[in-house]
Amino acid sequence: MTERFLRAKHWQLFLLIFGIPIIFQMLLMGSMFSNLATKTSPDPEIMFNYLKYFPIIMILFLAFYFGWFWSVAIGLQKKVPENVTMKVKKFKIFFFIPMVYILCFMIFFAFTMDGLINNRSEPNAGLIGSMFAIIIPLHLFSMFCIFYTLYFVAKTFKTVELQREVKFSDFAGEFFMIWLYPIGIWIIQPKINKMIEE
């Protein structure tokens, strides 16, 4: 799978990471608004019914986006010069933490939405407060892990490109291009294709 991501064309990755989730979301929103427009008095329950599909969109997006990260960071390791050491183990730990967190959060979100729709009872304020006390620190740590993943992917890419030890100033542009992937993927992926062909 890693090899497929590395050999994929930029437009293919753009469709997988950005296009398919956006099309799926637009179809979902269009269906929701057309259902609301046909009713004389809109029912908020219809909107909540559609929200349970949100985790599917997120999981689709994350599978392709993080799959690309993994492919670049791990797949290009064989092209890293021998005199350069990369902290691959640290990357793997920080890579999986946000994935597990987001997956758990999406499952929790789906069950919460389903419970609110089916039970039609008011949520417990104490439970919500305690959930936020748990979620906010985990969310912030997950964001840190994602930024480290972006950092490592950009560093690996630039190390392979320059064939030497690099500083953040060398790959800051790549870091922001990977962060802003709808634009960056068009610039970075063709270079990755060339690296793989060589």
VENTA-V796504 format. One line per field, one symbol per residue. ss: DSSP state (a for helix, b for strand, c for the rest). psi: psi as a letter, one per 30 degrees, with the letter a starting at -180 (. if undefined). burial: # if it has 16 or more other ideal C-beta (glycine too) atoms within 10 Angstrom, else .. A space follows every 50 residues. Layout:
BEGIN
ss: ???
psi: ???
burial: ???
END
This chain:
BEGIN
ss: caaaaaaccaaaaaaaaaaaaaaaaaaaaaaaaaaaaacccccaaaaaaa accaaaaaaaaaaaaaaaaaaaaaacaaaccccccccaaaaaaaaaaaaa aaaaaaaaaaaaaaaaaaacccccaaaaaaaaaaaaaaaaaaaaaaaaaa aaaaaaaaaaaacccccaaaaaaaaaaaacaaaaaaaaaaaaaaaaac
psi: eeeeeefkleeeeeeeeeeeeeeeeeeeeeeeeeeeffkejkkfeeeeef fffeeeeeeeeeeeefeeeeeeeeefeffkkffkkkieeeeeefefeeee eeeeeeeeeeeeeeeeeeehlklkeeeeeeeefeeeeeeeeeeeeeeeee eeeeeeeeeeefhlkllefegeeeeeeeeiefeeffeeeeeeeeeee.
burial: ....##.#.#..##.###..#...#..#...#.................# ###.#.##.###.#############...#.....#....#..##.###. ##..##...#.##..#.........................#..##.### ###########....#...##..##.##..#..##..##..#..#...
END
